[in-house]
Amino acid sequence: VSGAPGRATGGPVSPQRPYWVGERGPELFVPTSSGSVVAPQAGGGRDVRIAISVQAGSGDAPRALAQSSRQVARAVKAALVDLD
């Protein structure tokens, strides 16, 4: 779409209007509601806290914890790869 504004430095977006975005190349983004695109410089450096709760019966706790920790580790690694 020629003439669509970009949001590489962040900024507001309006519904049903296309914007050029894309951390891995140009992508056309058409929001369904108004909002904003936050540039990495504006949003970077924030603390992110994630709480993970594992519930298991007393006899299953060690096995459940080991399995859950592996799943969480894989998910975190995949998320970090997606940031590159």
Distance bins in CASP14 RR format, pairs under 12 A and 6 or more apart:
PFRMAT RR
TARGET T0000
AUTHOR 0000-0000-0000
RMODE 2
METHOD distances of the structure
MODEL  1
1 17 0 0 0 0 1 0 0 0 0 0 0
1 18 1 0 1 0 0 0 0 0 0 0 0
1 19 0 0 0 0 1 0 0 0 0 0 0
1 20 0 0 0 0 1 0 0 0 0 0 0
1 26 0 0 0 0 0 1 0 0 0 0 0
1 27 0 0 0 0 0 1 0 0 0 0 0
1 28 1 0 0 1 0 0 0 0 0 0 0
1 29 0 0 0 0 0 1 0 0 0 0 0
1 30 0 0 0 0 1 0 0 0 0 0 0
2 18 0 0 0 0 0 1 0 0 0 0 0
2 20 0 0 0 0 0 1 0 0 0 0 0
2 28 0 0 0 0 0 1 0 0 0 0 0
3 17 0 0 0 0 0 1 0 0 0 0 0
3 18 0 0 0 0 1 0 0 0 0 0 0
3 19 0 0 0 0 0 1 0 0 0 0 0
3 20 0 0 0 0 1 0 0 0 0 0 0
3 28 0 0 0 0 0 1 0 0 0 0 0
4 13 0 0 0 0 0 1 0 0 0 0 0
4 14 0 0 0 0 0 1 0 0 0 0 0
4 17 1 0 0 1 0 0 0 0 0 0 0
4 18 1 0 1 0 0 0 0 0 0 0 0
4 19 1 0 0 1 0 0 0 0 0 0 0
4 20 1 0 1 0 0 0 0 0 0 0 0
4 21 0 0 0 0 1 0 0 0 0 0 0
4 26 0 0 0 0 1 0 0 0 0 0 0
4 27 0 0 0 0 0 1 0 0 0 0 0
4 28 1 0 0 1 0 0 0 0 0 0 0
4 29 0 0 0 0 1 0 0 0 0 0 0
4 30 0 0 0 0 1 0 0 0 0 0 0
5 11 0 0 0 0 1 0 0 0 0 0 0
5 12 0 0 0 0 0 1 0 0 0 0 0
5 13 0 0 0 0 1 0 0 0 0 0 0
5 14 0 0 0 0 0 1 0 0 0 0 0
5 17 0 0 0 0 1 0 0 0 0 0 0
5 18 0 0 0 0 1 0 0 0 0 0 0
5 19 1 0 1 0 0 0 0 0 0 0 0
5 20 1 0 0 1 0 0 0 0 0 0 0
5 21 0 0 0 0 0 1 0 0 0 0 0
5 28 0 0 0 0 0 1 0 0 0 0 0
5 29 0 0 0 0 0 1 0 0 0 0 0
5 37 0 0 0 0 0 1 0 0 0 0 0
6 12 0 0 0 0 0 1 0 0 0 0 0
6 13 0 0 0 0 1 0 0 0 0 0 0
6 17 0 0 0 0 0 1 0 0 0 0 0
6 18 0 0 0 0 1 0 0 0 0 0 0
6 19 1 0 1 0 0 0 0 0 0 0 0
6 20 1 0 1 0 0 0 0 0 0 0 0
6 21 1 0 0 1 0 0 0 0 0 0 0
6 22 0 0 0 0 1 0 0 0 0 0 0
6 26 0 0 0 0 1 0 0 0 0 0 0
6 27 0 0 0 0 0 1 0 0 0 0 0
6 28 0 0 0 0 1 0 0 0 0 0 0
6 29 0 0 0 0 1 0 0 0 0 0 0
6 37 0 0 0 0 1 0 0 0 0 0 0
6 39 0 0 0 0 0 1 0 0 0 0 0
7 13 1 0 0 1 0 0 0 0 0 0 0
7 14 0 0 0 0 0 1 0 0 0 0 0
7 17 0 0 0 0 0 1 0 0 0 0 0
7 18 0 0 0 0 0 1 0 0 0 0 0
7 19 1 0 1 0 0 0 0 0 0 0 0
7 20 1 0 0 1 0 0 0 0 0 0 0
7 21 1 0 1 0 0 0 0 0 0 0 0
7 22 0 0 0 0 1 0 0 0 0 0 0
7 23 0 0 0 0 0 1 0 0 0 0 0
7 26 0 0 0 0 0 1 0 0 0 0 0
7 27 0 0 0 0 0 1 0 0 0 0 0
7 28 0 0 0 0 0 1 0 0 0 0 0
7 29 1 0 0 1 0 0 0 0 0 0 0
7 31 0 0 0 0 0 1 0 0 0 0 0
7 35 0 0 0 0 0 1 0 0 0 0 0
7 36 0 0 0 0 1 0 0 0 0 0 0
7 37 1 1 0 0 0 0 0 0 0 0 0
7 38 0 0 0 0 1 0 0 0 0 0 0
7 39 0 0 0 0 1 0 0 0 0 0 0
7 40 0 0 0 0 0 1 0 0 0 0 0
7 42 0 0 0 0 0 1 0 0 0 0 0
8 19 0 0 0 0 1 0 0 0 0 0 0
8 20 1 0 0 1 0 0 0 0 0 0 0
8 21 1 0 0 1 0 0 0 0 0 0 0
8 22 0 0 0 0 1 0 0 0 0 0 0
8 23 0 0 0 0 1 0 0 0 0 0 0
8 25 0 0 0 0 0 1 0 0 0 0 0
8 26 0 0 0 0 0 1 0 0 0 0 0
8 27 0 0 0 0 0 1 0 0 0 0 0
8 29 0 0 0 0 0 1 0 0 0 0 0
8 37 0 0 0 0 1 0 0 0 0 0 0
8 38 0 0 0 0 0 1 0 0 0 0 0
8 39 1 0 0 1 0 0 0 0 0 0 0
8 40 0 0 0 0 1 0 0 0 0 0 0
8 41 0 0 0 0 0 1 0 0 0 0 0
8 42 0 0 0 0 0 1 0 0 0 0 0
9 19 0 0 0 0 0 1 0 0 0 0 0
9 20 0 0 0 0 0 1 0 0 0 0 0
9 21 0 0 0 0 0 1 0 0 0 0 0
9 36 0 0 0 0 0 1 0 0 0 0 0
9 37 0 0 0 0 1 0 0 0 0 0 0
9 38 0 0 0 0 0 1 0 0 0 0 0
9 39 1 0 1 0 0 0 0 0 0 0 0
9 40 0 0 0 0 1 0 0 0 0 0 0
9 41 0 0 0 0 1 0 0 0 0 0 0
9 42 0 0 0 0 1 0 0 0 0 0 0
10 19 0 0 0 0 1 0 0 0 0 0 0
10 20 0 0 0 0 0 1 0 0 0 0 0
10 21 0 0 0 0 1 0 0 0 0 0 0
10 22 0 0 0 0 0 1 0 0 0 0 0
10 29 0 0 0 0 0 1 0 0 0 0 0
10 35 0 0 0 0 0 1 0 0 0 0 0
10 36 1 0 0 1 0 0 0 0 0 0 0
10 37 1 0 1 0 0 0 0 0 0 0 0
10 38 1 0 0 1 0 0 0 0 0 0 0
10 39 1 0 1 0 0 0 0 0 0 0 0
10 40 0 0 0 0 1 0 0 0 0 0 0
10 41 0 0 0 0 1 0 0 0 0 0 0
10 42 1 0 0 1 0 0 0 0 0 0 0
10 43 0 0 0 0 1 0 0 0 0 0 0
11 19 0 0 0 0 1 0 0 0 0 0 0
11 21 0 0 0 0 0 1 0 0 0 0 0
11 29 0 0 0 0 0 1 0 0 0 0 0
11 31 0 0 0 0 0 1 0 0 0 0 0
11 34 0 0 0 0 0 1 0 0 0 0 0
11 35 0 0 0 0 1 0 0 0 0 0 0
11 36 1 0 1 0 0 0 0 0 0 0 0
11 37 1 0 1 0 0 0 0 0 0 0 0
11 38 1 0 0 1 0 0 0 0 0 0 0
11 39 1 0 0 1 0 0 0 0 0 0 0
11 42 0 0 0 0 1 0 0 0 0 0 0
12 19 0 0 0 0 1 0 0 0 0 0 0
12 31 0 0 0 0 0 1 0 0 0 0 0
12 33 0 0 0 0 0 1 0 0 0 0 0
12 34 1 0 0 1 0 0 0 0 0 0 0
12 35 1 0 0 1 0 0 0 0 0 0 0
12 36 1 0 1 0 0 0 0 0 0 0 0
12 37 0 0 0 0 1 0 0 0 0 0 0
12 38 0 0 0 0 0 1 0 0 0 0 0
13 19 1 0 1 0 0 0 0 0 0 0 0
13 20 0 0 0 0 0 1 0 0 0 0 0
13 21 0 0 0 0 1 0 0 0 0 0 0
13 29 1 0 0 1 0 0 0 0 0 0 0
13 30 0 0 0 0 1 0 0 0 0 0 0
13 31 1 0 1 0 0 0 0 0 0 0 0
13 32 0 0 0 0 0 1 0 0 0 0 0
13 33 0 0 0 0 1 0 0 0 0 0 0
13 34 1 0 0 1 0 0 0 0 0 0 0
13 35 1 0 1 0 0 0 0 0 0 0 0
13 36 1 0 0 1 0 0 0 0 0 0 0
13 37 1 0 0 1 0 0 0 0 0 0 0
13 38 0 0 0 0 0 1 0 0 0 0 0
14 29 0 0 0 0 0 1 0 0 0 0 0
14 30 0 0 0 0 0 1 0 0 0 0 0
14 31 1 0 0 1 0 0 0 0 0 0 0
14 32 0 0 0 0 0 1 0 0 0 0 0
14 33 0 0 0 0 1 0 0 0 0 0 0
14 34 1 0 1 0 0 0 0 0 0 0 0
14 35 0 0 0 0 1 0 0 0 0 0 0
14 36 0 0 0 0 0 1 0 0 0 0 0
14 37 0 0 0 0 0 1 0 0 0 0 0
15 29 0 0 0 0 0 1 0 0 0 0 0
15 30 0 0 0 0 1 0 0 0 0 0 0
15 31 1 0 1 0 0 0 0 0 0 0 0
15 32 1 0 1 0 0 0 0 0 0 0 0
15 33 1 0 1 0 0 0 0 0 0 0 0
15 34 1 0 1 0 0 0 0 0 0 0 0
15 35 0 0 0 0 1 0 0 0 0 0 0
16 29 0 0 0 0 0 1 0 0 0 0 0
16 30 1 0 0 1 0 0 0 0 0 0 0
16 31 1 0 0 1 0 0 0 0 0 0 0
16 32 1 0 0 1 0 0 0 0 0 0 0
16 33 0 0 0 0 1 0 0 0 0 0 0
16 34 0 0 0 0 1 0 0 0 0 0 0
17 28 0 0 0 0 0 1 0 0 0 0 0
17 29 0 0 0 0 1 0 0 0 0 0 0
17 30 1 0 0 1 0 0 0 0 0 0 0
17 31 1 0 0 1 0 0 0 0 0 0 0
17 32 0 0 0 0 0 1 0 0 0 0 0
17 33 0 0 0 0 0 1 0 0 0 0 0
17 34 0 0 0 0 1 0 0 0 0 0 0
17 35 0 0 0 0 0 1 0 0 0 0 0
18 26 0 0 0 0 0 1 0 0 0 0 0
18 27 0 0 0 0 0 1 0 0 0 0 0
18 28 1 0 1 0 0 0 0 0 0 0 0
18 29 1 0 0 1 0 0 0 0 0 0 0
18 30 1 0 1 0 0 0 0 0 0 0 0
18 31 0 0 0 0 1 0 0 0 0 0 0
19 26 0 0 0 0 0 1 0 0 0 0 0
19 27 0 0 0 0 1 0 0 0 0 0 0
19 28 1 0 0 1 0 0 0 0 0 0 0
19 29 1 0 1 0 0 0 0 0 0 0 0
19 30 1 0 0 1 0 0 0 0 0 0 0
19 31 1 0 0 1 0 0 0 0 0 0 0
19 34 0 0 0 0 0 1 0 0 0 0 0
19 35 0 0 0 0 0 1 0 0 0 0 0
19 36 0 0 0 0 0 1 0 0 0 0 0
19 37 1 0 0 1 0 0 0 0 0 0 0
20 26 1 0 1 0 0 0 0 0 0 0 0
20 27 1 0 0 1 0 0 0 0 0 0 0
20 28 1 0 0 1 0 0 0 0 0 0 0
20 29 1 0 0 1 0 0 0 0 0 0 0
20 30 0 0 0 0 0 1 0 0 0 0 0
20 37 0 0 0 0 0 1 0 0 0 0 0
21 27 1 0 1 0 0 0 0 0 0 0 0
21 28 1 0 0 1 0 0 0 0 0 0 0
21 29 1 0 1 0 0 0 0 0 0 0 0
21 30 0 0 0 0 0 1 0 0 0 0 0
21 31 0 0 0 0 0 1 0 0 0 0 0
21 36 0 0 0 0 0 1 0 0 0 0 0
21 37 1 0 0 1 0 0 0 0 0 0 0
21 38 0 0 0 0 0 1 0 0 0 0 0
21 39 0 0 0 0 0 1 0 0 0 0 0
21 40 0 0 0 0 0 1 0 0 0 0 0
22 28 0 0 0 0 1 0 0 0 0 0 0
22 29 1 0 0 1 0 0 0 0 0 0 0
22 37 0 0 0 0 1 0 0 0 0 0 0
22 39 0 0 0 0 0 1 0 0 0 0 0
22 40 0 0 0 0 0 1 0 0 0 0 0
23 29 0 0 0 0 0 1 0 0 0 0 0
23 37 0 0 0 0 0 1 0 0 0 0 0
23 39 0 0 0 0 0 1 0 0 0 0 0
23 40 0 0 0 0 1 0 0 0 0 0 0
23 82 0 0 0 0 1 0 0 0 0 0 0
23 83 0 0 0 0 1 0 0 0 0 0 0
23 84 0 0 0 0 1 0 0 0 0 0 0
24 82 0 0 0 0 1 0 0 0 0 0 0
24 83 0 0 0 0 0 1 0 0 0 0 0
24 84 0 0 0 0 1 0 0 0 0 0 0
27 37 0 0 0 0 0 1 0 0 0 0 0
29 35 0 0 0 0 0 1 0 0 0 0 0
29 36 0 0 0 0 0 1 0 0 0 0 0
29 37 1 0 0 1 0 0 0 0 0 0 0
31 37 0 0 0 0 1 0 0 0 0 0 0
36 42 0 0 0 0 1 0 0 0 0 0 0
36 43 0 0 0 0 0 1 0 0 0 0 0
37 43 0 0 0 0 0 1 0 0 0 0 0
38 44 0 0 0 0 1 0 0 0 0 0 0
38 45 0 0 0 0 0 1 0 0 0 0 0
38 46 0 0 0 0 0 1 0 0 0 0 0
40 46 0 0 0 0 0 1 0 0 0 0 0
40 83 0 0 0 0 1 0 0 0 0 0 0
44 83 0 0 0 0 0 1 0 0 0 0 0
48 76 0 0 0 0 0 1 0 0 0 0 0
48 79 0 0 0 0 0 1 0 0 0 0 0
48 80 0 0 0 0 0 1 0 0 0 0 0
48 83 0 0 0 0 0 1 0 0 0 0 0
50 72 0 0 0 0 1 0 0 0 0 0 0
50 75 0 0 0 0 0 1 0 0 0 0 0
50 76 0 0 0 0 1 0 0 0 0 0 0
50 79 0 0 0 0 0 1 0 0 0 0 0
51 72 0 0 0 0 0 1 0 0 0 0 0
52 65 0 0 0 0 0 1 0 0 0 0 0
52 68 1 0 0 1 0 0 0 0 0 0 0
52 69 0 0 0 0 1 0 0 0 0 0 0
52 71 0 0 0 0 1 0 0 0 0 0 0
52 72 1 0 1 0 0 0 0 0 0 0 0
52 73 0 0 0 0 0 1 0 0 0 0 0
52 75 0 0 0 0 1 0 0 0 0 0 0
52 76 0 0 0 0 0 1 0 0 0 0 0
53 64 0 0 0 0 0 1 0 0 0 0 0
53 65 0 0 0 0 0 1 0 0 0 0 0
53 68 0 0 0 0 1 0 0 0 0 0 0
53 72 0 0 0 0 0 1 0 0 0 0 0
54 60 0 0 0 0 0 1 0 0 0 0 0
54 61 0 0 0 0 1 0 0 0 0 0 0
54 62 0 0 0 0 0 1 0 0 0 0 0
54 63 0 0 0 0 0 1 0 0 0 0 0
54 64 1 0 1 0 0 0 0 0 0 0 0
54 65 1 0 1 0 0 0 0 0 0 0 0
54 66 0 0 0 0 0 1 0 0 0 0 0
54 67 0 0 0 0 1 0 0 0 0 0 0
54 68 1 0 1 0 0 0 0 0 0 0 0
54 69 0 0 0 0 1 0 0 0 0 0 0
54 70 0 0 0 0 0 1 0 0 0 0 0
54 71 0 0 0 0 1 0 0 0 0 0 0
54 72 0 0 0 0 1 0 0 0 0 0 0
55 61 0 0 0 0 1 0 0 0 0 0 0
55 64 0 0 0 0 1 0 0 0 0 0 0
55 65 0 0 0 0 0 1 0 0 0 0 0
55 68 0 0 0 0 1 0 0 0 0 0 0
56 62 0 0 0 0 1 0 0 0 0 0 0
56 63 1 0 0 1 0 0 0 0 0 0 0
56 64 1 1 0 0 0 0 0 0 0 0 0
56 65 1 0 0 1 0 0 0 0 0 0 0
56 66 0 0 0 0 0 1 0 0 0 0 0
56 67 0 0 0 0 1 0 0 0 0 0 0
56 68 0 0 0 0 1 0 0 0 0 0 0
57 63 0 0 0 0 0 1 0 0 0 0 0
57 64 1 0 0 1 0 0 0 0 0 0 0
57 65 0 0 0 0 0 1 0 0 0 0 0
58 64 0 0 0 0 0 1 0 0 0 0 0
58 65 0 0 0 0 0 1 0 0 0 0 0
59 65 0 0 0 0 0 1 0 0 0 0 0
60 66 0 0 0 0 0 1 0 0 0 0 0
60 67 0 0 0 0 1 0 0 0 0 0 0
60 68 0 0 0 0 0 1 0 0 0 0 0
61 67 0 0 0 0 0 1 0 0 0 0 0
61 68 0 0 0 0 0 1 0 0 0 0 0
62 68 0 0 0 0 0 1 0 0 0 0 0
62 69 0 0 0 0 0 1 0 0 0 0 0
63 69 0 0 0 0 0 1 0 0 0 0 0
63 70 0 0 0 0 0 1 0 0 0 0 0
64 70 0 0 0 0 0 1 0 0 0 0 0
64 71 0 0 0 0 0 1 0 0 0 0 0
65 71 0 0 0 0 0 1 0 0 0 0 0
65 72 0 0 0 0 0 1 0 0 0 0 0
66 72 0 0 0 0 0 1 0 0 0 0 0
66 73 0 0 0 0 0 1 0 0 0 0 0
67 73 0 0 0 0 0 1 0 0 0 0 0
67 74 0 0 0 0 0 1 0 0 0 0 0
68 74 0 0 0 0 0 1 0 0 0 0 0
68 75 0 0 0 0 0 1 0 0 0 0 0
69 75 0 0 0 0 0 1 0 0 0 0 0
69 76 0 0 0 0 0 1 0 0 0 0 0
70 76 0 0 0 0 0 1 0 0 0 0 0
70 77 0 0 0 0 0 1 0 0 0 0 0
71 77 0 0 0 0 0 1 0 0 0 0 0
71 78 0 0 0 0 0 1 0 0 0 0 0
72 78 0 0 0 0 0 1 0 0 0 0 0
72 79 0 0 0 0 0 1 0 0 0 0 0
73 79 0 0 0 0 0 1 0 0 0 0 0
73 80 0 0 0 0 0 1 0 0 0 0 0
74 80 0 0 0 0 0 1 0 0 0 0 0
74 81 0 0 0 0 0 1 0 0 0 0 0
75 81 0 0 0 0 0 1 0 0 0 0 0
75 82 0 0 0 0 0 1 0 0 0 0 0
76 82 0 0 0 0 0 1 0 0 0 0 0
76 83 0 0 0 0 0 1 0 0 0 0 0
77 83 0 0 0 0 0 1 0 0 0 0 0
77 84 0 0 0 0 0 1 0 0 0 0 0
78 84 0 0 0 0 0 1 0 0 0 0 0
END
